[in-house]
Amino acid sequence: GIHDFWIFVATGFLLNITPGPDMALIIARSTQQGTRAGLAAALGVGAGAFFHIAAAAIGISALLGTSAFAFTVLKWAGALYLVYIGMQTLRQSMRGAAPAAERQALSQPVALRRIFLQGAATNILNPKVAMFFLAFLPQFVDVDAPNKVAAFVLLGLTFNVMGTAWNMSVALAAGRLAPSEGFSRAKLWLERELGAIFV
């Protein structure tokens, strides 16, 4: 019941490599406490994403199991939301503003277990992630999919595997190199590309 899977993978990859609060935490922990701390944060973020996958799969499927019309309405509402966040991302990248979470200093040494939980909480408590899953995943599921739960879970797991792999590579790189001016410029261009793709 999934269509345009390659578009999902390509867009999901671009979303995962775009810096945000999760990546800010991973980079901060890696540069301050070493690669192991960054990897713990990355795995925590990946664990947190399972919450959103389950919520999207169970909640959306329960709602849409009763009505194909409701599914179509959700897809259009999700499409409008994606246009909105695309425009917001473009506006923010043009101003060059960094999110508050990215500017926050994380200077105190913290145990790896706590860093893992911090990564999970950063992801679970981010309402933008929840809204993204609700808006993005339905765009790739057929209205008449025989098992919508399985389709949502497969898409969510694919997205999470890509994201965790990327976040772990960021932790490894950030353990060696602190964010530089070049990183900031790359971040702005990634945001602009992602904003355009969402629209």
C-alpha positions as CSV (number, residue, x, y, z in Angstrom):
1,G,0.0,0.0,0.0
2,I,3.0,2.3,-0.4
3,H,3.6,4.5,-3.5
4,D,6.5,6.7,-4.6
5,F,8.8,5.1,-2.1
6,W,11.9,6.5,-3.8
7,I,10.6,10.1,-3.3
8,F,10.0,9.2,0.4
9,V,13.5,8.0,0.8
10,A,15.1,11.0,-1.0
11,T,13.0,13.5,1.0
12,G,13.5,11.7,4.2
13,F,17.3,11.7,3.6
14,L,17.3,15.4,3.0
15,L,15.3,16.0,6.2
16,N,17.6,13.8,8.2
17,I,20.7,15.7,7.1
18,T,19.2,19.1,7.8
19,P,20.4,20.4,11.2
20,G,17.8,20.8,14.0
21,P,17.5,20.4,17.8
22,D,18.4,16.7,17.6
23,M,21.5,17.3,15.6
24,A,22.5,20.2,17.8
25,L,22.4,17.9,20.8
26,I,24.5,15.3,19.1
27,I,27.1,17.8,17.9
28,A,27.2,19.4,21.4
29,R,27.7,16.1,23.2
30,S,30.3,14.9,20.7
31,T,32.4,18.0,20.8
32,Q,32.2,18.4,24.6
33,Q,32.4,14.8,25.8
34,G,33.7,12.8,22.9
35,T,32.3,10.4,20.2
36,R,30.8,8.0,22.7
37,A,28.6,10.7,24.1
38,G,27.5,11.8,20.6
39,L,26.7,8.2,19.7
40,A,24.6,7.8,22.9
41,A,22.6,11.0,22.0
42,A,22.1,9.7,18.4
43,L,20.8,6.4,19.6
44,G,18.5,8.2,22.0
45,V,17.1,10.3,19.2
46,G,16.5,7.1,17.2
47,A,14.7,5.5,20.2
48,G,12.5,8.6,20.6
49,A,11.4,8.3,17.0
50,F,9.8,5.0,17.7
51,F,7.2,6.9,19.8
52,H,6.2,9.0,16.8
53,I,6.2,6.0,14.5
54,A,3.8,4.1,16.8
55,A,1.6,7.1,17.4
56,A,1.3,7.8,13.6
57,A,0.7,4.1,12.7
58,I,-1.9,3.5,15.4
59,G,-3.6,6.9,15.6
60,I,-3.9,7.7,11.9
61,S,-4.9,4.1,11.0
62,A,-7.6,4.0,13.6
63,L,-9.0,7.4,12.4
64,L,-8.8,6.5,8.7
65,G,-10.0,2.9,8.9
66,T,-13.5,4.2,9.0
67,S,-13.4,6.6,6.1
68,A,-11.5,7.0,2.8
69,F,-12.8,10.6,2.8
70,A,-11.1,11.3,6.1
71,F,-7.8,9.9,4.7
72,T,-8.0,12.2,1.7
73,V,-8.8,15.2,4.0
74,L,-5.8,14.3,6.2
75,K,-3.5,14.0,3.1
76,W,-4.6,17.5,1.9
77,A,-4.2,19.0,5.4
78,G,-0.8,17.3,5.6
79,A,0.2,18.7,2.2
80,L,-0.8,22.2,3.3
81,Y,1.3,21.8,6.5
82,L,4.3,20.6,4.5
83,V,4.0,23.8,2.3
84,Y,3.8,25.8,5.5
85,I,6.9,24.3,7.1
86,G,8.7,24.6,3.8
87,M,7.9,28.3,3.6
88,Q,9.0,28.7,7.3
89,T,12.2,26.9,6.7
90,L,13.0,29.1,3.7
91,R,12.2,32.3,5.6
92,Q,14.4,31.2,8.5
93,S,17.3,30.2,6.3
94,M,17.1,33.6,4.5
95,R,17.5,35.3,7.9
96,G,20.2,32.9,8.9
97,A,18.6,32.5,12.4
98,A,19.6,29.5,14.5
99,P,17.0,27.9,16.6
100,A,17.2,28.5,20.4
101,A,17.9,24.8,21.1
102,E,20.9,25.0,18.8
103,R,22.3,28.1,20.5
104,Q,21.9,26.5,24.0
105,A,25.2,25.6,25.6
106,L,25.5,22.1,26.9
107,S,28.6,22.4,28.9
108,Q,28.3,20.1,31.9
109,P,29.6,16.5,31.6
110,V,26.7,14.0,31.7
111,A,26.6,10.2,32.0
112,L,26.0,8.3,28.8
113,R,22.7,6.8,30.1
114,R,21.4,10.3,30.8
115,I,22.6,11.5,27.4
116,F,20.7,8.7,25.7
117,L,17.5,9.7,27.6
118,Q,18.1,13.3,26.8
119,G,18.3,12.4,23.1
120,A,15.1,10.4,23.3
121,A,13.3,13.2,25.2
122,T,14.5,15.8,22.7
123,N,12.9,13.9,19.9
124,I,9.7,12.7,21.8
125,L,8.9,16.2,23.1
126,N,9.4,18.0,19.8
127,P,5.9,18.7,18.5
128,K,7.4,19.4,15.0
129,V,8.4,15.8,14.8
130,A,4.9,14.6,15.7
131,M,3.3,17.0,13.2
132,F,5.8,15.9,10.5
133,F,5.0,12.3,10.9
134,L,1.3,13.0,10.7
135,A,1.7,15.2,7.6
136,F,4.4,13.3,5.8
137,L,3.7,9.6,6.1
138,P,0.1,9.7,4.7
139,Q,1.4,11.2,1.5
140,F,2.9,7.8,0.5
141,V,0.2,5.4,1.6
142,D,-2.6,4.4,-0.8
143,V,-6.2,5.2,0.3
144,D,-7.1,1.5,-0.3
145,A,-4.0,0.1,1.3
146,P,-4.8,-3.4,2.7
147,N,-2.9,-2.7,5.9
148,K,-2.3,0.9,6.7
149,V,-0.6,0.2,10.0
150,A,2.0,-1.9,8.3
151,A,2.5,0.8,5.6
152,F,3.0,3.5,8.3
153,V,5.4,1.3,10.3
154,L,7.5,0.5,7.3
155,L,7.8,4.1,6.3
156,G,8.5,5.2,9.8
157,L,11.2,2.5,10.3
158,T,12.8,3.4,7.0
159,F,13.0,7.0,8.0
160,N,14.3,6.2,11.5
161,V,17.0,3.8,10.1
162,M,18.3,6.5,7.7
163,G,18.1,9.2,10.5
164,T,20.0,7.1,13.0
165,A,22.7,6.2,10.5
166,W,23.1,9.8,9.7
167,N,23.1,11.0,13.3
168,M,25.8,8.4,14.2
169,S,28.0,9.6,11.4
170,V,27.5,13.2,12.6
171,A,28.5,12.1,16.1
172,L,31.7,10.4,14.7
173,A,32.6,13.5,12.7
174,A,31.7,16.0,15.4
175,G,33.9,14.1,17.9
176,R,36.8,15.1,15.7
177,L,35.8,18.5,14.5
178,A,33.9,21.3,16.3
179,P,31.2,23.2,14.3
180,S,32.8,25.8,12.1
181,E,31.8,28.7,9.9
182,G,31.7,26.3,7.0
183,F,29.2,24.2,8.9
184,S,26.9,27.2,9.5
185,R,27.0,28.0,5.7
186,A,26.2,24.4,4.8
187,K,23.3,24.4,7.3
188,L,21.7,27.4,5.6
189,W,21.9,25.9,2.1
190,L,20.5,22.5,3.4
191,E,17.6,24.4,5.0
192,R,16.9,26.2,1.7
193,E,16.9,23.0,-0.3
194,L,14.7,21.2,2.2
195,G,12.2,24.1,2.3
196,A,11.9,24.1,-1.5
197,I,11.4,20.4,-1.6
198,F,8.6,20.6,1.0
199,V,6.8,23.3,-0.9
